[in-house]
Amino acid sequence: MQTWCRSIIKNPQKVTILLHLKKLKVYGSVWVSTDHDDIERVAKSWGAKVHRRSKEVSRDCSTSLETIQEFLKENPEVSVVCNIQATSPCLHPSHLQEALKKITEEGYDSVFSVVRRYQFRWTEVKKGCEEGACTQPQNLNPAKRPRRQDWNGELYENGSFYFATRDLVMIKGCLQGGKVTYFEMEPQHSVDIDVDIDWPVAEQRVLRFGYFGRGVTLMFCKVSGCLTNGKVFLSVCGEDMVSLHTRDTTGLRMLQKDGVEVVLLVSKDDLLTKSLSKKLEKVTGCEVFQVGEDPLKDVETKFKNLEWKDVAYIGNDAADVSCLSLAGLSAVPADAPACAAQVAKYTCKNVGGSGAVREFAEHVMQQKEQAKAQMKQDRIDRNNF
């Protein structure tokens, strides 16, 4: 359970992969199976459905097959199921698309992922065996030991994903059977997290070979409480004032320079910020858009056909919860209320009006760089292989 929780919470790109496939209409539905409250919260915040496992299939000795059978009993409309391990962080949507075609187009009953390895195997000599017992080679002739480049290696099941038809799971009681085949993954994508020592290697591999989507192209920033600290200064001459931090305005310009469109959201009820809209546009170079009690409704009315997975959103109150949940990247300042912080995918270390927007801008740009690096690597791989 600890591995599942850390994997899906610290690496939400796993859910991003699933939602990407849903957008392509590859799957009818996308589910996360869990009995953990935090995992359920994160999964729902990214738009996935949740299968809440029963106690009977949530024990330490429970198998994936038992959980899948329970899921299929509760969802009779599902004809093909794919079990994706949250401990395989370098899985890409293209892997799943190609594997699924083997069932839908080529007529296979089950497909599972493998990786090619070049390892020579020897029999184990267990303690207590008779003295002088020797190990024996299992897949090589030591007298004719091949070079790696002269050997095709062997296929090993890597546990990344398993496709199976309903009948195979429910009637035959297995995930691999019937007309069965495999999908071979490249070694750089075949990363498995099994014990704690696997984490440092996996986290570095994800930065190079993980899936990050296309990157953010549009960002919404709530003005009151994010770009400002929410305070209103009253002067003796009757003028009301708010303050902006230069770090935050610099962060907005950094995003614009990097090709991200930034829209500032002001509340129709915030008369002071509303009156300063023209000045905000001039200072930041961003469009200023007024929203009411339901920012999601107003934003989707103004900006048609939003691809929320390519949107970043920073908000700070209950009204922002829906947008924070839908956005591919979302954040709240450090002083945001719990209702908003619980659904945001990133919580800033800085408070509103004191660098939170700049901090989130840097986070967005980092994710964009990772997406660009991934696309560049994909092009290199296609050209070389």
Sequence and secondary structure as in RCSB ss.txt:
>XXXX:A:sequence
MQTWCRSIIKNPQKVTILLHLKKLKVYGSVWVSTDHDDIERVAKSWGAKVHRRSKEVSRDCSTSLETIQEFLKEN
PEVSVVCNIQATSPCLHPSHLQEALKKITEEGYDSVFSVVRRYQFRWTEVKKGCEEGACTQPQNLNPAKRPRRQD
WNGELYENGSFYFATRDLVMIKGCLQGGKVTYFEMEPQHSVDIDVDIDWPVAEQRVLRFGYFGRGVTLMFCKVSG
CLTNGKVFLSVCGEDMVSLHTRDTTGLRMLQKDGVEVVLLVSKDDLLTKSLSKKLEKVTGCEVFQVGEDPLKDVE
TKFKNLEWKDVAYIGNDAADVSCLSLAGLSAVPADAPACAAQVAKYTCKNVGGSGAVREFAEHVMQQKEQAKAQM
KQDRIDRNNF
>XXXX:A:secstr
 HHHHHHHHH THHHHHHHHHHHTT  S  EEEES HHHHHHHHHTT EEEE  GGGSSTT  HHHHHHHHHHH 
TT  EEEEE TT TT  HHHHHHHHHHHHTT  SEEEEEEEE    B    TTS TT    BSS  GGG   GGG
   EEEEEEEEEEEEHHHHHTS  SS SSEEEEEE GGG     STTHHHHHHHHHHHH    S   EEEEEIII
IIS S  EE TTS EE    HHHHHHHHHHHHTT EEEEEEETT HHHHHTHHHHHHHH  EEEEE S HHHHHH
HHSTT  GGGEEEE  SGGGHHHHHHSSEEEE TT  HHHHTT SEE SS TTTTHHHHHHHHHHHHHHHHHHHH
HHHHHHHHH 
